Amino acid sequence: MAQCAQSVQEFVQDSFVPTVAVLCSADAERVTRRNNLSFPELLRPFCRLTSEGHLRDPNNLVVVVKGLRISVTGVNTQPLQPGEVRKLLSQAVSGCQPPEGLPANVVTAGDYDLNISATTPWFEAYRENFLQSMPASDHEFLNHYLACMLVVSSREAAPTEQFQRLSQEQHRVQHSGEYTHPKWFIPNTLKYYVLLHDISDGDEQRADSVYEDMKQRYGTQCCYLLKINSRAAAAGPAEQMPDPWSQYLQKSRAQSPVSPAVLSDALSESHPLELDQTSNLGYPGNPSVAVNSIDTSRKQGGLPASSTPVAHGACLTLNDHDRIRQFIQEFTFRGLLPHIEKNIRQLNDQLVSRKGLSRSLFSATKKWFGGGKVPEKSIAELKNTAGLLYPPEAPELQIRKMADLCFLVQHYELAYSCYHTAKKDFLSDQAMLYAAGALEMAAMSAFLQSGAPRPYPAHYMETAIQTYRDVCKNMVLAERCALFSAEVLKSQVKYSEAAALLIKMTSEDSDLRSALLLEQAAHCFINMRSPMVRKFAFHMILSGHRFSKAGQKRHALRCYCQAMQVYKGKGWTLAEDHINFTIGRQSFTLRQPENAIAAFRHILINDSKQVATQQSAFLREYLYVYKSVSQSSSDVTLPQLPLPCLHSAQTRVFFGHERRLAEGEKQAATHVWLDQEYDGEQAQLWAELEEQVVGVANKGSVPIGFQPTQYCLSCHTDNLRYPLAVVEEPIIVEVVFRNPLKVPLALAELSLLWKFTPKDFSRPPGGVPGEALSNEKEVTALNDIISTEVIPEFTIGPEETKVARLQLLPHKTGELQVLSVLYSLGTVEEDNGTTSRPTFVRGRQDLEIQGPRLNTTKEEKTSVRHGPDHRLDPVITPPMPLLEVFFINFPTGLLCGEIRKAWVEFVNVSAVPLTGLRVASTHPEFFTFGCAASDLTPVTPTASEHCSAYKTMATPPSVAATMLVSPAMFGVSGDDRPTVAEIPLVGGGLGPGEALQIPLWLRGPDREGVHEINFLFYYESVEKNANHRVLRHKAFICASRSLSVRATACHSNTLPRRGGAEEEGGSSMLVFVDVENINTSEAGVREFHIVQVSSSSRQWRLHTCINPTGDRDSRLASRERGKLCFRATRCRTQEGETHARKYTFADLNLGNEQIVSSTTPCADFFFRRGSPSEAQKGGVSVGGANHTRRQSLTPAGGADDGVTGVVQKCSEVELNIIVLWKAYVVEDNKQLILEGQLHVALQTVGKEACSVPQKEEAQEMVLLKFKPDQPPPVSRPTLEQLSRLIKTCLHYPESYDHPFPQKSLCMVPVTLTLSNCSLAQVDVIIDLRHKTTSPESLEVHGTFTWLGQTQYKLQLRPHEVQRLVLKACFFQAGVYNLGTPRVFAKMAQAGTMCETSQQSSMPALIVINSV
Amino acid sequence: MALVGSWLYNICLAVVCVVPTQNELKFHYTVHTSLDVVEEKVSAVGKALPDQRELYLGLLYPTEDYKVYGYVTNSKVKFVIVVDSSNTSLRDNEIRSMFRKLHSSFTDVMCNPFYNPGDTIQSKSFDSIVSAMMVQSS
């Protein structure tokens, strides 16, 4: 129970006070009326006595009466009808609201901190009014009139007669039995004669004389001359007087400040009968009585008294106040208290005298006779006795009367004993109503006894309440009893009992009472030693519910709000929703729409567990409330809407035009678009490409502040800087909406809200920025500055997440800030024939994006801080060039190595020229724009559709045509592949609106599969200091297998013929090219034709085709394999070092058309081929080193490295074979001819090279190594390599006829040609003595002997060829192998090395015929 | 019958009803209010020997239509079972064993490393155990 202003004792005492009736003459009434007051009202503020009174009890003990209050009312005041009581109480409660801004009481219980109003003044008001409106009852006398004041004005013509008449009147009212209502305590009521004198008006002497007369007639104790109105009314309000009446009258009369008139009307209307009575029937000819009624007086006084707060007591001075106070005191001490004392004595005497006889006899007989009767008494009978009425003079009532008197004068001890006795009597009589009353008062007086504290008999109260309620069916009395009891229990810190008591008193018959009591019970729970917060909350809700049923909306709202504090955020969603919903409704009806909206918001925002229908009801209610609010308020800023949820962090911003789709054959560059998901790797890749191209554009150095261009900003990108947007280019903002409800939502007129500060970037910086503009008032009002796109309709399904793309198009430069999303929210109306448009409300949701969490410094690590995010704050820059790229005839599938010619169109769609167009790609080997030297004939793409991509010349197949080409011509410098290519534009740039188509050659990747190829086009403005821009394109190419080319090179043993045109140094080589059709799609590709084989090398060139077969056009059907043999010769090297960098292209066409391989595109692709062989080469060398046999070589010295190089050079070839093919493909019953080229790089003699890159599966699993690798052994020339230093060749006649019979010895001249393959001087030892040791050879060949010198020592210069003429001697005919000479070679410089046996030449068989 | 696991801060973890839509709001209120009684009972037992405290609190209070039983684990997680007062088949012992079962399955949920303490429980096995228990008892 909440705290009260009064203490319990005060409260109880004030509730039971002596009541005094007033009977006033008409003249006297008129006197008081001058103050706008009736006589009882006049006295009311002074009814509390400030001094102590004394009286003696029957035992002659002095009883001190402290702070006594008396109640003075007009004799005719009627008890209110129950309906009026209800109305009065309800007005009392609604008129008393919690004060605004009062510091609320904070209760901390467990985890809860609750703001609770500490006091409940409305409850106290209710209680006071309730107790005042208690009807007088027969079973108790506490509010019966003890005395009656007879008031007569001194102006009366005959005051004494008037007193006489009033006295008779009083007697008639009390004793005639005509009136049931005013109940009188004792038959001989104290009459107190008051002569009212108006000082300003009347004759004072006359008044005094009348008073003297009265004193003589009625005795001094019963008379009083009250002089008032010492001030003329006309003096008016000049002097400010305290108005002690206002608080009393306000409370009693004008409870409801809103409509006091209504109240007074209601009161007067409900008393028509009474009015008639008073004026006509009740007191005929006595108008003075009638005036006592408040209502009548009000009627007479006119309405002003009620409608405007009239100053009361205008004619009274402070002296008058004192006089009145003194009058009351006099009345009480000299009139009332002695009267009471006298009566107590009388009653006591009566009782004592009767006690011995009648009462005991009475009870004895009762016991005597009643003993047998008791069991027969049924419940029904008992109930009957509840309504039992004692006659007024019954002895049981006398004792109760005495008790009441004692209680009124605060003699609680005596009162208790009397009540106790009375209770026993009543109980034995089964007079339940009386008993309950006695019990109640006994408990009260026990509680109030100050002396020997008797334990408070709570069970008395309980019994009393129960009896009142259940037996007597008198809820009013029960309620009074409960109120007292609860208050007492509260004062004794028995909160739970008090709560239980209060809760028990709630019932269906009065919502207001139930609500108030439940609220008090809730306060009891919270005030307990361990506060029961949840019970508090629950009862608050019950109370709020009852309040709302009782029409007390404000109180209901307050209750719900207080309960909300407990339920908030604890996961009790249903309860929370319910409370929020109620709060919303109540707030709305109380015209607090902001609160209503906030409450409804809560229901909708959180993930609601309600069913769909409930949610849609919530939503409709919310929209309705919202709409009525927004209509009423004229606020410029639109309010925030709760739905749908806006995922601000997922907002993406895109700068640029929407991507154009393919137009026919034209295929636009993919660029960047919102549909693409963010991919970190891709972004990294693009950033690297951009860095490369920027590096190239800036002549090798990347600017310090380089940042990759970002067209699409999302939560993944770095948004620390303000993004740049270009004027007249759209900005598209993608916002993500989520509908948390199970009902669809409709949004309308969706658009963006922005703020824009115009700024002219062409002026020097530091200028005053323009005024910030915003489209808040009208969405499209500022379309000349920034066009705002409006989406008219946007529906989100139940629990759906949907994106909306909103566009802005800036027309001026400056700084833009996208603030929020504007839209109208509505429900989706099911089509059930209703024509009403669903309600839409306008609102906004701000886009607040939190940057990434900072985590660098210590403070940032320990606290949660977020960086800025500027993705929604673009800077609008002056116009920049804008490039669009279209690809024409761009294939999606290619054979490996296939060459296709496509076209690319560059369009400058901006109004600014662009320049410096470059392209970077992840696959530079995939495409080429041709070399600068090649003539870019502006052939339209359609014209050249079916022509070959190659440049051809009609030449019959013959010896290879050669051409010397420098790689620099093709933009290749050094060994690295160029990733950035400059695009040759006519005039170096594109003017505004210009378009340019240039050819593009594509070559299918060597590896089969799907290839993702990224192009990054770079361009910049003509102006300096302007930023560059990029355009991205991503192409997917599906490569399918075509041909596999394997090539091997061998040293040819034949030495070039002497004197030949191609004679140079005598080195030649055989190249074997194996071509296999490995295409798997039999349906598509019918066959491959090898059209031409070209070579490209700095040292070697293909010379002639030495294919044994005449099959020139070398056709390869599926899975067929063909072999081609070529002879390669060394190029001329006499031109010197400058030509060393140049490549010799040699074309050997197999058909009648020669493809000029040294031009675009063949050479382009050759130079862009990349070098997959690099890795292979490394692998080989390592492998070779590993196989080095530790022979008797001395440890390698410093010179060995040079030797190694020289030796390795010897077997190196560095010959690139380009195989050009044509494929015949059937597609849609049409035959197509596709062309392509494959590259094979030959590096080592004897080592096979392949066009299809070998899959390096070995790399997949790399063993973890815990020990460092052993340093690779010092590379030294292997034996095999060393054995290839010298090429030997025997020249001799194939068969030799010799007449053995004539001459037994046959001498055959044989020439041994020694050719130094290396670039160093070589010492050679030729040993002829060596014999073949294998027995096999002995069998086959007979023996022969070399004649002459058997060992030669020679020194050969680099590439020198020497011939030795030897003689072989045969003894008989036969076949001999001449290949017996062993050749040992040694590098001339490497003195420490041994000679190595050189590879023996082929078996050289000679046939010796005998003739 | 309704059922609640309630974490340290009395945040509602789960409310399960036999008939989901029937008066669910009322159960929310009832169970929430019963936490006061639980707290009172727990504090009445005292803090002397928290380990040996009886977890089962017995009948918390009867309302007009329901009987409310409570159970508190050592980590102060509260279980509340609300039984129709007309249901006489469920005695104290049955209720106690129901709580035991509930506690063990709740422990299993807590042992799930992917469960965040304080979240609403979304476990199929827990749900099935609870609903089996409720079907059986009702």
Interface residues (C-beta under 8 A of the other chain):
Chain A: G110 D111 F525 S530 M532 V533 R534 K535 A537 F538 I541 Y567 K570 G571 W572 T573 L574 A575 H578 V611
Chain B: Y9 N10 I11 C12 L13 V15 T21 E24 L25 H28 Y29 H32 T33 S34 L35 D36 E39 E40 S43 T120
